[in-house]
Amino acid sequence: MKIRKISTYQLDLPLHEGSYKWSGGKAVTVFDSTIVAVETDEGIMGYGEVCPLGPFYLPAFAAGCRAGIQELAPHLIGENPLELERLNRRMDAALKGHPYVKSAIDIACWDILGKATDQPVCTLLGGRFGDDVVLYRAISQESPEDMASRVREYRAEGYRRFQLKVGGDPGVDIERIHAVADRLEPGDRLVADANTGWLMHEAMRVAHAVRDVDVYLEQPCLSYEECLSVRRHTDRPFILDEVIDGITPLLRGHADSAMDVVNIKISKFGGLTRARQARDLCVSLGIAMTIEDSWGGDITTAAIAHLAHSTPEEFRFTATDFNSYVTVSTAAGAPERANGRMAASSSPGLGVTPRFDVLGSPVGVVGE
């Protein structure tokens, strides 16, 4: 089997709530998503998606996805999409760095592998653990009162795990954490995610002020070293996200006891192949994980569901259902949230079929 054509589509994904806000005044109202279709000479099609959280969150941006895919695609025509490790090495040789560019292609080839072997991707990634996957709901940064009021609304949708967007003024963030914590019920779980927004002294001030709250602190500062310093001065459970972008920082973080939980974002690692490697390492090291991505729609959510569902339950801190946040459905068969949970499809591959009437014409095509 060989890759004969790679097509790229662009789609805007507006948010149900109008906007999504996080540290440093950053906000997005419409997400710019890129969907890739990989076609083989045997007629099997695979689909992937990559959607950066704007150009100011990670070293990634939407137009860069499409430009990078156009750069990579000619090097992949004629390659076997079932040989995933070899394919990833080919991509790494053709384009240094830029893992997010490679992610959608890698996901699409996992979709092809599942269809070619008549197996769901989660089976290929290690098997299905449990009946479903517990989800979290991010609470966009607003006033303490407005953020607290969201808890009841989201709990009515079945969520019991809440990721509070902080990383602003420390005094206001302390109010945010306490206001939301006051609305929690037994069994709820709260994460205060600063998205690198605090300086060390600000993070320490917040950590000290919420020491009586059952809350996880996530990525308080920009660098690993700054986060490690904060970690060593607080007994709150600690999550690292933005600085975990490969195997080396995972190993370093484990050696330094720098975190209790890590976030595995699929596109940050370059696709399911590398994300699975990181996931399996975390399982071996005893580190719990949030399985997610930067953002996306139905296809990204399907990829998250398969990686999360194939992760042993005791290591699955939580996962994300991005297609619940946006107003546009890009694919049939995608996971649907039910009582704060979702399940990976049992159909071959990712189990999704793109809605080409929604996607429109491709913005880039390489191959026959």
Secondary structure by P-SEA (a helix, b strand, c coil): ccccbbbbbbbbbbbccccccccccccccccbbbbbbbbccccbbbbbbccccccccccccaaaaaaaaaacccccccccccaaaaaaaaaaaacccccccaaaaaaaaaaaaaaaaccccccccccccccbbbbbbbbccccaaaaaaaaaaaaaacccbbbbbccccaaaaaaaaaaaaaaccccbbbbbcccccccaaaaaaaaaaacccbbbbccccccaaaaaaaaaccccbbbbccccccaaaaaaaaaaccccbbbbcccccccaaaaaaaaaaaaaabbbbbcccccccaaaaaaaaaaaaacccccccccccccccccccccccccccccccccccccccccccccccccccccccccc
